[in-house]
Amino acid sequence: MNCLKLLLLFSFLPWESTLSQERTDSKDFVFALKKATDVMLNDVTSPVAASRYYAYLSMASYEVISLYDSVHYPSMSGIVNNFTGIHLVPSMLQQTDKSLATLLTIFKAAEKLLPSGYLMRKEVDSLQLLWSKTSTSKQLYENTNNLVVAAVAQMVSFARADGFTKLNNMPRYTPKTGDAFWQPTPPVFMSAIEPHWNKLRPFFMDSAQQFVPARPVMYSKAKNSAYFKLLKEVYDLGNNQTEEQVLIASFWDCNPFAVQQIGHVEFGLKKISPGGHWIGITGIACIKSDLSLFQTAMVHALVGITLADAFIACWDEKYRSNRIRPETVIHRLIDPRWKPLLQTPPFPEYLSGHSVCSNAAATMLTTIFGDGFAFLDHTELEFGLPTRQFSSFNLAAEEAAISRLYGGIHFRDAIELGKWQGKKVGNLAVKKFQRQLGLLKPAN
């Protein structure tokens, strides 16, 4: 996609015409978070890590808003596990700009949390330059920046206590032996991604094991077994896809680890994460609904946190069942030359992560915007894929889930039970954040 099309896609008001005239809105927040997404693409951030970053970035921005207006934007203290709020002396809020603080928090938090967060520095510099045109606005920026730095430091401290920093020191994952268990898959045979993700502190779930699904269909080589029927479905569908099924699978691929081979050379393909796709949908909904900057921050915090817990629950099950991917079994039992439409991601099959996260996000978004909220999803335009239209978030989630069967990388039971788990996580999030949800519509 060329630069002109990308600029048209993100036709947000320029910084100067928004912040300086205090006309910030949902587009500005979406723009700011998109800058963080671009850094995650650069870092080839895993789906689970991306969901964690979205949660903390959006939560940090929302909690800064809460410092200014705790009536319409109550803190998530007491709802998010172990979170006691951000505490600053009241005088730090004086002579600051609430809109600037909301956006600057995204940049400053991303700068601290993302591996290549230094790339956010140019966004911070551009804001600082904009606000340095007069002595009054320059002082306003400096005061706001001091507030944001203090608030972000507290949020980063909270984030670093969730267990993430300990993951690299945990035992290296070794695939289990046995026909039923996951093994690395072509073309690069990557090691399993984040096998210890269930050790992280959840945001609102009691534990990673709160919604454990039924056991997957048992592995069997017998051609009349339930397992072989699941396997044959993937194989047959992979050999007889319709154009629409191919388009759906490609649209929801969202595999940051996809590579392209040319001869003996491998190239990484830049793709958004599943959570990033739903954050994109969240932005689309906020802009269409003409939400304020602050309402948009709240909605993104609610969806981001829901996605993060959905991935914690899903990854807990992935490494519990440790189920083999269809590609591996088809090569072994049916056709050694068969290839799935999509590259198989580097982690166990059960549950389908797309099914879990999509249904969790759709549950939260449906609660906020309603069941009949129609939207055009242009999230994948910059990756060369056309816009798709949906008449509801739930139908989008259904399509995202079944796309994994069309892509040849999941069995049907992993999809169906993934939907179950995602809805459970989403419904719990709705229950936990009832106060925020109740205040969302009348807030301004």
VEXDREN-2710 file (C-alpha; in Angstrom, 1 decimal):
% VEXDREN-2710
k/r/px/py/pz
1/MET/0.0/0.0/0.0
2/ASN/1.5/3.4/-1.0
3/CYS/2.0/6.3/1.4
4/LEU/-0.9/8.3/-0.1
5/LYS/-3.4/5.5/0.6
6/LEU/-2.1/5.2/4.1
7/LEU/-2.5/8.9/4.7
8/LEU/-6.0/8.8/3.4
9/LEU/-6.8/5.8/5.6
10/PHE/-5.6/7.7/8.7
11/SER/-7.0/11.1/7.8
12/PHE/-6.7/12.4/11.3
13/LEU/-6.6/16.1/12.1
14/PRO/-3.0/17.2/12.4
15/TRP/-1.6/17.8/15.8
16/GLU/-1.5/21.5/15.5
17/SER/-5.1/21.9/14.5
18/THR/-6.3/19.7/17.4
19/LEU/-4.2/20.1/20.5
20/SER/-3.5/23.8/20.1
21/GLN/-7.2/24.6/19.6
22/GLU/-8.4/22.0/22.2
23/ARG/-10.5/20.1/19.6
24/THR/-9.0/16.7/20.3
25/ASP/-11.3/13.7/19.6
26/SER/-11.3/10.0/19.1
27/LYS/-9.1/10.2/16.0
28/ASP/-6.2/11.6/18.0
29/PHE/-6.2/8.7/20.5
30/VAL/-6.5/6.2/17.6
31/PHE/-3.6/7.9/15.9
32/ALA/-1.4/7.9/19.0
33/LEU/-2.1/4.2/19.7
34/LYS/-1.4/3.4/16.0
35/LYS/2.1/4.8/16.5
36/ALA/2.6/2.2/19.2
37/THR/1.2/-0.5/17.0
38/ASP/3.8/0.5/14.3
39/VAL/6.6/0.0/16.9
40/MET/5.2/-3.5/17.8
41/LEU/5.2/-4.4/14.1
42/ASN/8.8/-3.3/13.9
43/ASP/9.6/-5.5/16.9
44/VAL/7.7/-8.5/15.6
45/THR/5.8/-8.6/18.9
46/SER/4.1/-11.8/19.7
47/PRO/0.3/-11.9/20.0
48/VAL/0.4/-12.3/23.7
49/ALA/3.0/-9.6/24.3
50/ALA/1.1/-7.2/22.1
51/SER/-2.1/-7.7/24.1
52/ARG/-0.2/-7.0/27.3
53/TYR/1.2/-3.7/25.8
54/TYR/-2.2/-2.6/24.6
55/ALA/-3.6/-3.1/28.0
56/TYR/-1.0/-1.2/29.9
57/LEU/-0.8/1.7/27.4
58/SER/-4.5/2.3/27.2
59/MET/-4.9/1.8/31.0
60/ALA/-2.2/4.3/31.7
61/SER/-3.8/6.9/29.6
62/TYR/-7.2/6.2/31.1
63/GLU/-5.9/6.4/34.7
64/VAL/-4.4/9.8/33.9
65/ILE/-7.8/11.0/32.8
66/SER/-9.2/9.7/36.0
67/LEU/-6.8/12.0/37.9
68/TYR/-8.7/14.9/36.4
69/ASP/-12.2/13.5/36.5
70/SER/-12.8/10.5/38.7
71/VAL/-16.6/10.9/38.6
72/HIS/-17.0/10.2/34.9
73/TYR/-13.8/8.2/34.6
74/PRO/-13.4/6.2/37.9
75/SER/-10.0/4.6/38.5
76/MET/-9.7/0.8/37.9
77/SER/-8.2/0.6/41.4
78/GLY/-9.8/-2.4/43.2
79/ILE/-10.9/-3.9/39.9
80/VAL/-7.6/-4.7/38.2
81/ASN/-5.7/-7.1/40.4
82/ASN/-3.2/-5.5/42.8
83/PHE/-3.8/-2.1/41.2
84/THR/-4.2/0.7/43.8
85/GLY/-4.3/3.6/41.4
86/ILE/-1.9/6.4/40.4
87/HIS/-1.2/8.8/43.2
88/LEU/0.1/12.3/42.6
89/VAL/-0.1/15.4/44.7
90/PRO/-3.0/17.6/43.5
91/SER/-0.8/20.5/42.7
92/MET/0.7/18.5/39.8
93/LEU/-2.6/18.8/38.0
94/GLN/-2.5/22.6/38.0
95/GLN/-1.7/24.4/34.8
96/THR/-1.7/21.2/32.8
97/ASP/-3.6/20.2/29.7
98/LYS/-5.9/17.1/30.1
99/SER/-6.0/16.3/26.3
100/LEU/-2.2/16.6/26.0
101/ALA/-1.7/14.4/29.0
102/THR/-4.0/11.7/27.6
103/LEU/-2.0/11.4/24.4
104/LEU/1.4/12.1/25.8
105/THR/0.9/9.2/28.2
106/ILE/0.5/6.8/25.3
107/PHE/3.8/7.9/23.8
108/LYS/5.7/8.0/27.2
109/ALA/4.3/4.6/28.3
110/ALA/5.2/3.0/25.0
111/GLU/8.6/4.5/25.2
112/LYS/9.2/2.8/28.5
113/LEU/7.4/-0.5/27.9
114/LEU/8.1/-1.5/24.3
115/PRO/11.4/-3.0/23.4
116/SER/12.0/-0.4/20.6
117/GLY/10.2/2.3/22.6
118/TYR/12.9/4.8/21.7
119/LEU/11.2/5.0/18.3
120/MET/8.3/6.9/20.1
121/ARG/10.7/9.7/20.9
122/LYS/10.0/11.5/17.6
123/GLU/6.3/11.7/18.5
124/VAL/7.1/13.2/21.9
125/ASP/9.5/15.6/20.2
126/SER/6.9/16.7/17.7
127/LEU/4.4/17.5/20.5
128/GLN/7.0/19.4/22.5
129/LEU/7.9/21.4/19.4
130/LEU/4.3/22.2/18.8
131/TRP/3.8/23.4/22.3
132/SER/6.9/25.5/22.4
133/LYS/5.6/28.3/20.1
134/THR/4.7/30.6/23.0
135/SER/6.0/30.9/26.5
136/THR/2.6/30.1/27.9
137/SER/2.1/26.9/25.9
138/LYS/5.7/25.9/26.6
139/GLN/5.1/26.1/30.3
140/LEU/1.8/24.2/29.9
141/TYR/3.7/21.4/28.1
142/GLU/6.4/21.2/30.7
143/ASN/3.9/21.0/33.5
144/THR/1.9/18.3/31.7
145/ASN/5.0/16.4/30.8
146/ASN/6.0/16.3/34.5
147/LEU/2.6/14.9/35.4
148/VAL/2.8/12.3/32.7
149/VAL/6.3/11.2/33.6
150/ALA/5.3/10.7/37.2
151/ALA/2.1/8.8/36.3
152/VAL/3.8/6.6/33.7
153/ALA/6.6/5.7/36.2
154/GLN/3.9/4.3/38.5
155/MET/2.1/2.4/35.8
156/VAL/5.4/1.0/34.5
157/SER/6.2/-0.1/38.1
158/PHE/2.9/-1.8/38.3
159/ALA/3.4/-3.5/34.9
160/ARG/6.8/-4.8/35.8
161/ALA/5.4/-6.6/38.8
162/ASP/3.1/-8.8/36.7
163/GLY/5.8/-11.5/36.2
164/PHE/6.7/-10.6/32.6
165/THR/10.3/-9.8/33.4
166/LYS/10.8/-13.3/34.9
167/LEU/9.7/-15.2/31.8
168/ASN/13.1/-15.2/30.1
169/ASN/14.6/-16.9/33.2
170/MET/12.2/-19.8/33.2
171/PRO/13.1/-23.2/31.9
172/ARG/13.4/-23.5/28.1
173/TYR/10.4/-25.3/26.6
174/THR/11.0/-28.8/25.2
175/PRO/8.2/-30.3/23.0
176/LYS/6.7/-33.4/24.5
177/THR/7.3/-36.7/22.9
178/GLY/4.3/-38.6/21.5
179/ASP/2.1/-38.5/18.4
180/ALA/-0.6/-36.3/20.0
181/PHE/1.7/-33.4/21.1
182/TRP/2.8/-30.2/19.4
183/GLN/6.0/-30.1/17.3
184/PRO/7.6/-27.2/15.5
185/THR/6.1/-26.6/12.0
186/PRO/7.4/-25.4/8.6
187/PRO/8.8/-23.4/7.1
188/VAL/11.2/-22.2/9.9
189/PHE/10.3/-24.7/12.7
190/MET/10.3/-22.0/15.4
191/SER/10.4/-22.9/19.0
192/ALA/7.2/-22.5/21.0
193/ILE/6.3/-18.9/21.8
194/GLU/5.7/-17.9/25.4
195/PRO/5.1/-21.3/27.0
196/HIS/5.0/-19.7/30.5
197/TRP/2.5/-16.9/29.7
198/ASN/0.0/-18.3/32.2
199/LYS/2.4/-17.3/35.0
200/LEU/1.6/-13.6/34.4
201/ARG/-0.8/-11.8/36.8
202/PRO/-4.2/-11.5/35.1
203/PHE/-5.8/-8.1/35.0
204/PHE/-9.3/-9.1/36.3
205/MET/-9.5/-12.9/36.2
206/ASP/-9.0/-14.8/39.4
207/SER/-6.3/-16.9/37.7
208/ALA/-5.3/-18.1/34.3
209/GLN/-7.3/-21.3/35.0
210/GLN/-10.6/-19.6/35.7
211/PHE/-12.2/-20.8/32.4
212/VAL/-10.7/-24.1/31.6
213/PRO/-12.5/-25.6/28.6
214/ALA/-13.5/-29.2/27.9
215/ARG/-10.7/-31.6/26.8
216/PRO/-9.9/-31.6/23.1
217/VAL/-11.0/-34.6/21.0
218/MET/-8.6/-37.4/21.7
219/TYR/-5.8/-38.1/19.1
220/SER/-6.4/-41.2/17.0
221/LYS/-5.1/-42.7/13.8
222/ALA/-8.3/-44.7/13.3
223/LYS/-10.1/-43.4/10.2
224/ASN/-13.5/-43.8/11.9
225/SER/-12.5/-41.8/15.0
226/ALA/-13.8/-38.4/15.9
227/TYR/-10.3/-37.0/15.7
228/PHE/-9.7/-38.3/12.2
229/LYS/-12.9/-36.7/11.1
230/LEU/-11.7/-33.4/12.4
231/LEU/-8.4/-33.9/10.6
232/LYS/-10.1/-34.9/7.3
233/GLU/-12.2/-31.7/7.5
234/VAL/-9.1/-29.5/7.6
235/TYR/-7.5/-31.5/4.8
236/ASP/-10.5/-31.5/2.5
237/LEU/-11.3/-27.9/3.1
238/GLY/-7.7/-27.0/2.4
239/ASN/-8.0/-28.7/-1.0
240/ASN/-11.3/-27.1/-2.0
241/GLN/-11.5/-23.6/-0.7
242/THR/-13.7/-21.0/-2.2
243/GLU/-12.4/-17.5/-3.1
244/GLU/-14.4/-16.1/-0.2
245/GLN/-12.9/-18.6/2.3
246/VAL/-9.4/-17.7/1.0
247/LEU/-10.2/-14.0/1.5
248/ILE/-11.5/-14.5/5.0
249/ALA/-8.5/-16.6/6.1
250/SER/-6.1/-14.0/4.7
251/PHE/-8.0/-11.1/6.2
252/TRP/-7.8/-12.6/9.7
253/ASP/-4.3/-14.2/9.4
254/CYS/-2.6/-11.7/11.8
255/ASN/0.5/-13.9/12.2
256/PRO/3.5/-11.7/13.2
257/PHE/5.8/-14.7/12.6
258/ALA/4.9/-15.3/9.0
259/VAL/7.8/-15.6/6.6
260/GLN/8.3/-15.8/2.9
261/GLN/10.9/-18.1/1.3
262/ILE/12.7/-17.2/-1.9
263/GLY/15.1/-19.9/-2.6
264/HIS/17.1/-20.4/0.5
265/VAL/16.4/-16.9/1.8
266/GLU/13.6/-16.2/4.3
267/PHE/12.0/-12.8/4.8
268/GLY/9.7/-11.8/7.7
269/LEU/6.3/-10.5/6.6
270/LYS/5.0/-7.6/8.7
271/LYS/1.6/-8.5/10.0
272/ILE/-0.5/-7.1/12.8
273/SER/-1.3/-9.3/15.8
274/PRO/-4.9/-10.6/16.5
275/GLY/-5.2/-8.2/19.4
276/GLY/-3.9/-5.4/17.2
277/HIS/-6.7/-6.1/14.7
278/TRP/-9.3/-5.8/17.4
279/ILE/-7.7/-2.6/18.8
280/GLY/-8.1/-1.4/15.2
281/ILE/-11.8/-2.3/15.2
282/THR/-12.2/-0.5/18.5
283/GLY/-10.8/2.6/17.0
284/ILE/-13.1/2.4/14.0
285/ALA/-16.1/2.1/16.3
286/CYS/-15.0/5.0/18.5
287/ILE/-14.5/7.3/15.5
288/LYS/-17.8/6.2/13.9
289/SER/-19.6/6.9/17.1
290/ASP/-17.9/10.3/17.4
291/LEU/-16.7/9.7/20.9
292/SER/-14.7/12.2/22.8
293/LEU/-11.0/11.7/23.3
294/PHE/-11.6/10.6/26.9
295/GLN/-14.4/8.2/26.1
296/THR/-12.2/6.7/23.4
297/ALA/-9.4/6.2/26.0
298/MET/-11.9/4.4/28.3
299/VAL/-13.2/2.1/25.6
300/HIS/-9.7/1.2/24.5
301/ALA/-8.7/0.5/28.1
302/LEU/-11.7/-1.8/28.6
303/VAL/-11.0/-3.7/25.3
304/GLY/-7.3/-3.8/25.8
305/ILE/-7.5/-5.3/29.3
306/THR/-10.1/-7.8/28.1
307/LEU/-7.8/-8.9/25.3
308/ALA/-4.9/-9.3/27.7
309/ASP/-6.8/-11.7/30.0
310/ALA/-8.2/-13.6/27.0
311/PHE/-4.7/-14.4/25.9
312/ILE/-3.6/-15.4/29.4
313/ALA/-6.5/-17.8/29.6
314/CYS/-5.9/-19.2/26.1
315/TRP/-2.2/-19.7/26.5
316/ASP/-2.8/-21.5/29.7
317/GLU/-4.8/-24.0/27.8
318/LYS/-2.5/-24.2/24.8
319/TYR/0.4/-25.5/27.0
320/ARG/-1.9/-27.7/29.1
321/SER/-3.3/-29.7/26.2
322/ASN/-0.2/-29.2/24.1
323/ARG/-2.1/-30.4/21.0
324/ILE/-0.4/-31.1/17.7
325/ARG/-1.2/-28.9/14.7
326/PRO/-3.2/-30.2/11.7
327/GLU/-0.3/-29.7/9.3
328/THR/1.9/-32.1/11.2
329/VAL/-0.7/-34.9/11.4
330/ILE/-1.7/-34.5/7.8
331/HIS/1.9/-34.9/6.7
332/ARG/2.1/-38.0/8.9
333/LEU/-1.1/-39.7/8.1
334/ILE/-2.6/-38.4/4.8
335/ASP/-0.4/-36.3/2.5
336/PRO/3.3/-35.4/3.2
337/ARG/3.1/-32.6/0.5
338/TRP/0.0/-30.8/1.8
339/LYS/0.3/-27.2/2.9
340/PRO/-2.2/-25.1/4.8
341/LEU/-3.3/-21.9/3.2
342/LEU/-1.8/-19.9/6.2
343/GLN/1.5/-20.5/7.8
344/THR/1.0/-22.4/11.1
345/PRO/1.9/-20.1/14.1
346/PRO/4.6/-21.4/16.5
347/PHE/2.6/-22.7/19.4
348/PRO/0.2/-25.5/20.3
349/GLU/-3.2/-25.8/18.5
350/TYR/-5.8/-26.0/21.3
351/LEU/-7.5/-23.5/21.8
352/SER/-7.7/-21.2/18.8
353/GLY/-6.3/-17.8/20.0
354/HIS/-8.3/-15.9/17.4
355/SER/-11.5/-17.5/18.6
356/VAL/-10.8/-16.6/22.2
357/CYS/-9.6/-13.0/21.8
358/SER/-12.2/-12.2/19.1
359/ASN/-15.1/-13.3/21.1
360/ALA/-13.8/-11.6/24.3
361/ALA/-13.3/-8.3/22.5
362/ALA/-16.7/-8.6/20.6
363/THR/-18.5/-9.2/23.9
364/MET/-17.1/-6.0/25.4
365/LEU/-17.6/-4.0/22.3
366/THR/-21.2/-5.2/21.9
367/THR/-21.9/-4.1/25.5
368/ILE/-20.6/-0.7/24.7
369/PHE/-21.9/0.0/21.2
370/GLY/-24.8/-2.4/20.9
371/ASP/-25.5/-5.7/19.1
372/GLY/-26.5/-4.1/15.7
373/PHE/-23.4/-1.9/15.3
374/ALA/-22.3/-2.1/11.7
375/PHE/-18.8/-1.1/10.6
376/LEU/-16.3/-1.2/7.8
377/ASP/-13.1/-3.0/8.9
378/HIS/-10.2/-1.4/7.1
379/THR/-7.6/-2.6/9.7
380/GLU/-5.8/-4.7/7.1
381/LEU/-5.7/-2.2/4.3
382/GLU/-2.1/-1.2/4.9
383/PHE/-1.2/-4.9/4.5
384/GLY/-2.8/-5.1/1.1
385/LEU/-6.1/-6.6/2.1
386/PRO/-9.5/-5.1/1.2
387/THR/-12.0/-3.7/3.6
388/ARG/-14.7/-6.0/5.0
389/GLN/-18.1/-5.0/6.2
390/PHE/-19.8/-6.4/9.3
391/SER/-23.2/-5.9/10.7
392/SER/-22.1/-6.6/14.3
393/PHE/-19.0/-7.3/16.4
394/ASN/-20.2/-10.8/17.1
395/LEU/-20.4/-11.7/13.4
396/ALA/-16.9/-10.3/12.9
397/ALA/-15.8/-12.6/15.8
398/GLU/-17.5/-15.6/14.2
399/GLU/-15.7/-14.9/11.0
400/ALA/-12.4/-14.5/12.7
401/ALA/-12.9/-17.8/14.5
402/ILE/-13.8/-19.9/11.4
403/SER/-11.0/-18.3/9.4
404/ARG/-8.6/-20.5/11.3
405/LEU/-10.3/-23.6/9.8
406/TYR/-10.3/-22.0/6.4
407/GLY/-6.6/-21.3/6.8
408/GLY/-5.8/-25.0/7.7
409/ILE/-4.3/-24.3/11.1
410/HIS/-7.0/-25.3/13.6
411/PHE/-9.4/-28.1/14.2
412/ARG/-13.1/-27.2/14.6
413/ASP/-13.3/-28.1/18.3
414/ALA/-10.4/-25.7/19.1
415/ILE/-12.5/-23.0/17.4
416/GLU/-15.8/-23.8/19.1
417/LEU/-14.3/-24.1/22.6
418/GLY/-12.2/-21.0/21.9
419/LYS/-15.4/-19.1/21.3
420/TRP/-16.7/-20.4/24.6
421/GLN/-13.7/-19.3/26.6
422/GLY/-13.6/-15.9/24.9
423/LYS/-17.2/-15.2/25.8
424/LYS/-16.6/-16.3/29.3
425/VAL/-13.7/-13.9/29.6
426/GLY/-15.6/-11.1/27.9
427/ASN/-18.7/-11.5/30.1
428/LEU/-16.5/-11.4/33.3
429/ALA/-14.9/-8.2/32.1
430/VAL/-18.3/-6.7/31.5
431/LYS/-19.3/-7.7/35.0
432/LYS/-16.1/-6.4/36.6
433/PHE/-16.2/-3.0/34.8
434/GLN/-19.9/-2.2/35.3
435/ARG/-19.2/1.2/36.8
436/GLN/-17.1/2.3/33.9
437/LEU/-19.5/0.9/31.4
438/GLY/-22.5/2.6/33.1
439/LEU/-20.8/6.0/33.0
440/LEU/-19.4/5.7/29.5
441/LYS/-22.3/7.1/27.5
442/PRO/-23.1/10.1/29.6
443/ALA/-19.4/11.0/30.0
444/ASN/-17.9/13.9/28.0
END
